[in-house]
Structure formats: structure tokens, C-alpha cells
Amino acid sequence: MNITRSVAFWSAVFLSFGVFLINAESGLAQSRPGWGEIWQQRMTIGQAQLDSAFKLAESGKVNEALAMIDQVIATDPSNWRSYFLKSAVLVLARRGSEALKQIDTSINLARKSNVSAGLLAELYESKARSCMDYGRDGEAKKSLEQAVRLQPTDPTTLNDLAWMLATSKDSRVRDGRRAVAIATKACHLSDWKNAFSVDTLAAASATAGNFADAVKYQQLAISLLGPDDRKAQLPGMQQRLQQYSDGQIFTGI
């Protein structure tokens, strides 16, 4: 599994449909290239309408898209996927608070629908990334912790939480020692072969005040980068390496 991360979660939602891409500024962190299980389980109720609504949103007709989604919700108010898509469209409309409420509704309905732990964890991660987009790192942390409780041995989920604890701009959220512990677990689960999990451990080590380890792990992360990731990730990793060498921590968006 390729472990990646981004506060620009919704770009991944649209990429998974193969249509719209939101290029949110991702600083020098990593970006998630695809979504996963949520949209692989396509809607069985109102699917055609929801697909049409998505295409309307892609073309910039946000209000029309929302109206169509609301029609599906009125017909089947228990369809958690409808609220998930509505949240994505509200993000496009820059209506962040409303979008987060829709994600919460989607999560609650998904729980009642007895979806898999993995799918529910992805929903919590989606909320976390949206919270990060709006500077709500405290809420993002809680959502990622929920995701980890659901998938305690999934390296991607562990990595996302460790990255948040290591690099949040909110000092109340940062926890270097805990980030090191979680990132180390993610590295073990990926056999120390994943550049991104080692990159997270480097950031966590710096936040914990151990810059020698931060430099060591950042160098290892760079050496583990594959050819497909090298062009996009190397500049950021090299900049972080310089920061750790200078005794500075890295904080993300």
C-alpha cells in the first residue's frame, strides 16, 4: 500500500470519479493520489441522480448539484453516500461549516448501516482532511484518532495521525513523543520500506527534539523514494532535511 497524505482530501474524491481536481496548496507535504473503497461501493439508490449531480458540480453548477442531491436525500434520507457527496459539493462552494455537518451525518448513517471498519475509518479520515483545510486541527486530530481505533494496524491511518501530531501548526495539537511512537509503528508495519512513513518519523523526531534522528530518517526517506514519487516529493523532503539539520521543526499547512 502506498502511504500518502494531504489536507486536500477532496481532490482525491474527485480524482476517484475521474473528473474534477481541486489543486489545493499542499505545502511540502505529500499528496494522496486516489480515494479508495468509498466510491468503489457505488450508490445503489439514486445512483444515476448522484452521478448527474457530481457532473453538475464539476461543471460549476453547484446550486443545481445540491438541489439534485437533496432530491435523492428526500427520497432516501438514510443513504449515507448522498450526504458524503453533498459535503464534497459544499466544499466546492466554500461552505466549510455546512460541509463538515454533512460529513458528520454521513458518518452517523454509515455506522447505522454497519459498513466495514475500513470504510468507516476512511470517512473519518475524510472529515479530518476537511477539518485541516479549514484550520480545525483539533477536530482533525479527533477524527484521525477515531480512524486509528477502527484500523489500529493500518499503516496509512497511523501515518496520517502521526503526521498531524508531528507537523500541525497548532502547538496544542503537536505531540512529538506520541508522533514518534505512532510513526515507528507505521514504519514497522510497512517493513521500513515506505518513504512516506519514514518521512513522517523524521518530522516526528524533530518535533520531539531529536534532530539527529530526524536527519537520519529524512535521509532514509529520500533513499526510499521510488521513481514515480521522486519528482514530486524530493524537493520537499530535501527542504525538510535542511530544516532538521538547522535544528528546526517542520510544520505543515
C-alpha positions as a Markdown table, in Angstrom:
| # | Residue | x | y | z |
|---|---|---|---|---|
| 1 | Met | 0.0 | 0.0 | 0.0 |
| 2 | Asn | 1.3 | 3.4 | -1.0 |
| 3 | Ile | 1.0 | 5.6 | 2.1 |
| 4 | Thr | 0.4 | 9.2 | 1.2 |
| 5 | Arg | -1.3 | 12.2 | 2.8 |
| 6 | Ser | -2.9 | 15.5 | 2.0 |
| 7 | Val | -5.0 | 18.2 | 3.5 |
| 8 | Ala | -6.5 | 18.4 | 0.1 |
| 9 | Phe | -8.7 | 15.4 | 0.6 |
| 10 | Trp | -11.5 | 16.4 | -1.7 |
| 11 | Ser | -9.2 | 16.5 | -4.7 |
| 12 | Ala | -8.9 | 12.8 | -4.2 |
| 13 | Val | -12.7 | 12.4 | -4.1 |
| 14 | Phe | -13.0 | 14.0 | -7.5 |
| 15 | Leu | -10.0 | 12.1 | -8.9 |
| 16 | Ser | -11.6 | 8.8 | -8.0 |
| 17 | Phe | -14.5 | 9.8 | -10.2 |
| 18 | Gly | -12.0 | 10.7 | -12.9 |
| 19 | Val | -13.4 | 14.2 | -13.4 |
| 20 | Phe | -12.7 | 17.2 | -11.2 |
| 21 | Leu | -9.5 | 18.1 | -9.5 |
| 22 | Ile | -9.1 | 20.6 | -6.7 |
| 23 | Asn | -5.5 | 21.7 | -6.6 |
| 24 | Ala | -5.3 | 22.9 | -3.1 |
| 25 | Glu | -1.8 | 24.1 | -2.0 |
| 26 | Ser | -0.2 | 21.2 | -0.2 |
| 27 | Gly | 2.9 | 22.9 | 1.0 |
| 28 | Leu | 5.8 | 20.4 | 1.1 |
| 29 | Ala | 3.8 | 17.5 | 2.4 |
| 30 | Gln | 2.7 | 14.5 | 0.4 |
| 31 | Ser | -0.5 | 14.2 | -1.6 |
| 32 | Arg | -3.0 | 11.3 | -1.8 |
| 33 | Pro | -3.4 | 10.3 | -5.5 |
| 34 | Gly | -6.7 | 8.4 | -5.2 |
| 35 | Trp | -9.5 | 7.7 | -2.8 |
| 36 | Gly | -10.4 | 4.0 | -2.3 |
| 37 | Glu | -13.3 | 2.0 | -1.0 |
| 38 | Ile | -16.0 | 4.7 | -0.6 |
| 39 | Trp | -16.7 | 5.3 | -4.2 |
| 40 | Gln | -15.9 | 1.7 | -5.3 |
| 41 | Gln | -19.1 | 0.8 | -3.4 |
| 42 | Arg | -21.2 | 2.8 | -5.9 |
| 43 | Met | -24.6 | 4.0 | -4.9 |
| 44 | Thr | -27.5 | 1.6 | -5.4 |
| 45 | Ile | -30.2 | 4.1 | -4.5 |
| 46 | Gly | -30.3 | 7.3 | -6.5 |
| 47 | Gln | -27.0 | 6.4 | -8.3 |
| 48 | Ala | -27.9 | 8.0 | -11.6 |
| 49 | Gln | -29.0 | 11.2 | -9.9 |
| 50 | Leu | -25.9 | 11.4 | -7.7 |
| 51 | Asp | -23.7 | 10.8 | -10.7 |
| 52 | Ser | -25.5 | 13.6 | -12.6 |
| 53 | Ala | -25.2 | 15.9 | -9.6 |
| 54 | Phe | -21.5 | 15.2 | -9.5 |
| 55 | Lys | -21.1 | 16.2 | -13.1 |
| 56 | Leu | -23.1 | 19.4 | -12.5 |
| 57 | Ala | -20.7 | 20.3 | -9.6 |
| 58 | Glu | -17.8 | 19.5 | -11.9 |
| 59 | Ser | -19.1 | 22.0 | -14.4 |
| 60 | Gly | -19.5 | 24.7 | -11.8 |
| 61 | Lys | -23.3 | 24.4 | -11.4 |
| 62 | Val | -23.0 | 23.9 | -7.6 |
| 63 | Asn | -26.5 | 25.0 | -6.7 |
| 64 | Glu | -28.1 | 22.7 | -9.3 |
| 65 | Ala | -26.0 | 19.9 | -8.0 |
| 66 | Leu | -27.0 | 20.5 | -4.4 |
| 67 | Ala | -30.7 | 20.6 | -5.4 |
| 68 | Met | -30.4 | 17.2 | -7.2 |
| 69 | Ile | -28.6 | 15.7 | -4.2 |
| 70 | Asp | -31.4 | 17.0 | -1.9 |
| 71 | Gln | -33.9 | 15.2 | -4.1 |
| 72 | Val | -32.1 | 11.9 | -3.5 |
| 73 | Ile | -31.9 | 12.6 | 0.2 |
| 74 | Ala | -35.7 | 13.4 | 0.3 |
| 75 | Thr | -36.3 | 10.0 | -1.4 |
| 76 | Asp | -33.9 | 8.1 | 0.8 |
| 77 | Pro | -32.7 | 10.0 | 3.9 |
| 78 | Ser | -30.7 | 7.0 | 5.1 |
| 79 | Asn | -28.3 | 7.0 | 2.1 |
| 80 | Trp | -25.0 | 8.0 | 3.7 |
| 81 | Arg | -23.3 | 8.3 | 0.3 |
| 82 | Ser | -25.7 | 11.2 | -0.6 |
| 83 | Tyr | -24.5 | 13.3 | 2.4 |
| 84 | Phe | -20.9 | 12.4 | 1.6 |
| 85 | Leu | -21.3 | 13.8 | -2.0 |
| 86 | Lys | -23.2 | 16.8 | -0.7 |
| 87 | Ser | -20.3 | 17.6 | 1.6 |
| 88 | Ala | -17.9 | 17.5 | -1.4 |
| 89 | Val | -20.1 | 19.9 | -3.3 |
| 90 | Leu | -20.4 | 22.2 | -0.4 |
| 91 | Val | -16.6 | 22.3 | -0.2 |
| 92 | Leu | -16.6 | 23.5 | -3.8 |
| 93 | Ala | -19.0 | 26.2 | -2.8 |
| 94 | Arg | -16.6 | 27.3 | 0.0 |
| 95 | Arg | -19.2 | 26.4 | 2.6 |
| 96 | Gly | -16.9 | 24.6 | 5.0 |
| 97 | Ser | -19.1 | 24.5 | 8.2 |
| 98 | Glu | -22.0 | 23.1 | 6.3 |
| 99 | Ala | -19.7 | 20.6 | 4.6 |
| 100 | Leu | -18.5 | 19.3 | 7.9 |
| 101 | Lys | -22.0 | 18.8 | 9.2 |
| 102 | Gln | -22.8 | 16.7 | 6.1 |
| 103 | Ile | -19.8 | 14.5 | 6.7 |
| 104 | Asp | -21.0 | 14.0 | 10.3 |
| 105 | Thr | -24.4 | 13.0 | 9.0 |
| 106 | Ser | -22.8 | 10.6 | 6.5 |
| 107 | Ile | -20.6 | 9.0 | 9.3 |
| 108 | Asn | -23.6 | 8.6 | 11.6 |
| 109 | Leu | -25.7 | 6.9 | 8.9 |
| 110 | Ala | -22.8 | 4.8 | 7.7 |
| 111 | Arg | -22.4 | 3.5 | 11.3 |
| 112 | Lys | -26.1 | 2.6 | 11.4 |
| 113 | Ser | -25.7 | 0.8 | 8.0 |
| 114 | Asn | -23.0 | -1.4 | 9.5 |
| 115 | Val | -20.4 | -0.6 | 6.9 |
| 116 | Ser | -17.0 | -2.1 | 7.2 |
| 117 | Ala | -14.5 | -0.7 | 9.8 |
| 118 | Gly | -12.2 | 0.2 | 6.9 |
| 119 | Leu | -14.8 | 2.2 | 5.1 |
| 120 | Leu | -15.9 | 4.0 | 8.3 |
| 121 | Ala | -12.2 | 4.8 | 9.0 |
| 122 | Glu | -11.9 | 6.3 | 5.5 |
| 123 | Leu | -15.0 | 8.5 | 6.3 |
| 124 | Tyr | -13.3 | 9.7 | 9.5 |
| 125 | Glu | -10.1 | 10.4 | 7.5 |
| 126 | Ser | -12.2 | 12.4 | 5.0 |
| 127 | Lys | -13.5 | 14.5 | 7.8 |
| 128 | Ala | -10.0 | 15.0 | 9.2 |
| 129 | Arg | -8.7 | 16.3 | 5.9 |
| 130 | Ser | -11.6 | 18.7 | 5.5 |
| 131 | Cys | -11.0 | 19.9 | 9.1 |
| 132 | Met | -7.4 | 20.5 | 8.2 |
| 133 | Asp | -8.4 | 22.5 | 5.2 |
| 134 | Tyr | -10.3 | 24.9 | 7.4 |
| 135 | Gly | -7.6 | 25.1 | 10.1 |
| 136 | Arg | -9.5 | 22.9 | 12.6 |
| 137 | Asp | -6.6 | 20.8 | 13.6 |
| 138 | Gly | -8.1 | 19.8 | 17.0 |
| 139 | Glu | -11.2 | 18.3 | 15.3 |
| 140 | Ala | -9.0 | 16.7 | 12.7 |
| 141 | Lys | -7.0 | 15.0 | 15.4 |
| 142 | Lys | -10.1 | 13.6 | 17.0 |
| 143 | Ser | -11.3 | 12.2 | 13.6 |
| 144 | Leu | -7.9 | 10.6 | 12.9 |
| 145 | Glu | -7.9 | 9.0 | 16.3 |
| 146 | Gln | -11.3 | 7.5 | 15.6 |
| 147 | Ala | -9.9 | 6.2 | 12.3 |
| 148 | Val | -7.0 | 4.6 | 14.1 |
| 149 | Arg | -9.3 | 3.0 | 16.7 |
| 150 | Leu | -11.1 | 1.4 | 13.8 |
| 151 | Gln | -7.9 | 0.3 | 12.0 |
| 152 | Pro | -5.2 | 0.1 | 14.6 |
| 153 | Thr | -2.8 | -1.8 | 12.3 |
| 154 | Asp | -3.3 | 0.1 | 9.1 |
| 155 | Pro | -0.1 | 1.9 | 8.3 |
| 156 | Thr | -1.8 | 4.6 | 6.2 |
| 157 | Thr | -4.1 | 5.6 | 9.0 |
| 158 | Leu | -1.4 | 5.5 | 11.6 |
| 159 | Asn | 0.8 | 7.6 | 9.3 |
| 160 | Asp | -1.9 | 10.3 | 8.9 |
| 161 | Leu | -2.3 | 10.6 | 12.6 |
| 162 | Ala | 1.4 | 10.7 | 13.3 |
| 163 | Trp | 1.9 | 13.4 | 10.6 |
| 164 | Met | -0.8 | 15.6 | 12.1 |
| 165 | Leu | 0.8 | 15.2 | 15.6 |
| 166 | Ala | 4.2 | 16.0 | 14.3 |
| 167 | Thr | 3.5 | 18.9 | 11.9 |
| 168 | Ser | 0.4 | 20.7 | 13.0 |
| 169 | Lys | 0.8 | 24.4 | 13.2 |
| 170 | Asp | -1.4 | 24.3 | 16.3 |
| 171 | Ser | 1.0 | 23.8 | 19.3 |
| 172 | Arg | -1.9 | 22.3 | 21.3 |
| 173 | Val | -2.2 | 19.5 | 18.8 |
| 174 | Arg | 1.5 | 18.8 | 18.2 |
| 175 | Asp | 2.9 | 15.9 | 20.3 |
| 176 | Gly | 6.3 | 14.8 | 19.2 |
| 177 | Arg | 6.8 | 11.9 | 21.5 |
| 178 | Arg | 3.4 | 10.4 | 20.6 |
| 179 | Ala | 4.0 | 11.1 | 17.0 |
| 180 | Val | 7.3 | 9.2 | 17.1 |
| 181 | Ala | 5.6 | 6.1 | 18.7 |
| 182 | Ile | 2.8 | 6.0 | 16.1 |
| 183 | Ala | 5.1 | 6.7 | 13.2 |
| 184 | Thr | 7.5 | 4.0 | 14.3 |
| 185 | Lys | 4.6 | 1.5 | 14.4 |
| 186 | Ala | 3.7 | 2.6 | 10.8 |
| 187 | Cys | 7.3 | 2.0 | 9.7 |
| 188 | His | 7.4 | -1.4 | 11.2 |
| 189 | Leu | 4.1 | -2.3 | 9.6 |
| 190 | Ser | 5.5 | -1.3 | 6.2 |
| 191 | Asp | 8.8 | -3.1 | 6.9 |
| 192 | Trp | 10.7 | 0.2 | 6.8 |
| 193 | Lys | 10.3 | 0.3 | 3.0 |
| 194 | Asn | 7.9 | 3.2 | 2.7 |
| 195 | Ala | 9.4 | 6.6 | 2.1 |
| 196 | Phe | 6.4 | 8.5 | 3.4 |
| 197 | Ser | 6.1 | 6.7 | 6.7 |
| 198 | Val | 9.9 | 7.2 | 7.3 |
| 199 | Asp | 9.4 | 10.8 | 6.3 |
| 200 | Thr | 6.8 | 11.1 | 9.0 |
| 201 | Leu | 9.1 | 9.6 | 11.6 |
| 202 | Ala | 11.7 | 12.2 | 10.6 |
| 203 | Ala | 9.2 | 15.0 | 11.2 |
| 204 | Ala | 8.1 | 13.4 | 14.5 |
| 205 | Ser | 11.7 | 13.1 | 15.7 |
| 206 | Ala | 12.3 | 16.7 | 15.0 |
| 207 | Thr | 9.2 | 17.8 | 16.9 |
| 208 | Ala | 10.3 | 15.6 | 19.8 |
| 209 | Gly | 13.6 | 17.5 | 19.8 |
| 210 | Asn | 15.8 | 14.7 | 18.4 |
| 211 | Phe | 17.2 | 16.3 | 15.3 |
| 212 | Ala | 20.0 | 13.7 | 14.8 |
| 213 | Asp | 17.3 | 11.1 | 14.3 |
| 214 | Ala | 15.3 | 13.5 | 12.2 |
| 215 | Val | 18.2 | 13.9 | 9.8 |
| 216 | Lys | 18.9 | 10.2 | 9.8 |
| 217 | Tyr | 15.3 | 9.2 | 9.0 |
| 218 | Gln | 14.9 | 12.0 | 6.4 |
| 219 | Gln | 18.0 | 10.8 | 4.6 |
| 220 | Leu | 16.5 | 7.2 | 4.6 |
| 221 | Ala | 13.1 | 8.5 | 3.4 |
| 222 | Ile | 14.8 | 10.2 | 0.4 |
| 223 | Ser | 16.7 | 7.0 | -0.4 |
| 224 | Leu | 13.4 | 5.1 | -0.4 |
| 225 | Leu | 11.6 | 7.3 | -2.8 |
| 226 | Gly | 10.5 | 5.4 | -5.9 |
| 227 | Pro | 10.9 | 6.9 | -9.4 |
| 228 | Asp | 7.1 | 7.8 | -9.6 |
| 229 | Asp | 7.3 | 9.8 | -6.4 |
| 230 | Arg | 10.8 | 11.3 | -6.7 |
| 231 | Lys | 10.0 | 14.3 | -8.8 |
| 232 | Ala | 7.1 | 15.4 | -6.7 |
| 233 | Gln | 8.4 | 14.6 | -3.3 |
| 234 | Leu | 12.2 | 15.1 | -3.4 |
| 235 | Pro | 12.2 | 19.0 | -3.2 |
| 236 | Gly | 10.0 | 18.9 | -0.1 |
| 237 | Met | 12.0 | 16.2 | 1.6 |
| 238 | Gln | 15.3 | 17.9 | 0.8 |
| 239 | Gln | 13.9 | 21.1 | 2.4 |
| 240 | Arg | 12.8 | 19.3 | 5.5 |
| 241 | Leu | 16.3 | 17.7 | 5.7 |
| 242 | Gln | 17.8 | 21.1 | 5.7 |
| 243 | Gln | 15.5 | 22.3 | 8.4 |
| 244 | Tyr | 16.3 | 19.4 | 10.6 |
| 245 | Ser | 20.0 | 19.9 | 10.0 |
| 246 | Asp | 19.5 | 23.5 | 11.2 |
| 247 | Gly | 17.6 | 22.4 | 14.3 |
| 248 | Gln | 14.2 | 23.5 | 13.0 |
| 249 | Ile | 10.9 | 21.5 | 13.1 |
| 250 | Phe | 8.6 | 21.3 | 10.1 |
| 251 | Thr | 5.0 | 22.5 | 10.4 |
| 252 | Gly | 2.6 | 21.8 | 7.6 |
| 253 | Ile | -0.3 | 23.8 | 6.3 |
